[in-house]
Amino acid sequence: MQDKAPFSESALQCHGATAETADGEENTRKLPFLIKRDGVWLYRGTPIKRKAMVCMFGSMLTRDEKGTYLLRTPLKAGT
């Protein structure tokens, strides 16, 4: 069973993912990611071990004007 203790100061929480909708508005939601100070990415408390996945998520990591970290993802549009 995983420990549900609060995250320490040595970790960075990704507060949300944003995607731009067709009308130009941004859609933000909470995500269960955590980046530890040593660079280990966690998803729901479990380390992400695939380097390609860590690199992909890292390439989407941004900060908003308040300094909050976000994963900014593109939105696919289709017909």
Secondary structure, DSSP 4 states (H G I P E B T S, - for coil): ----PPPPTTEEEE-EEEEE-TTS-EEEE---EEEETTS-EEETTEE---HHHHHHHHHTEEE-TTS-EEEE-------
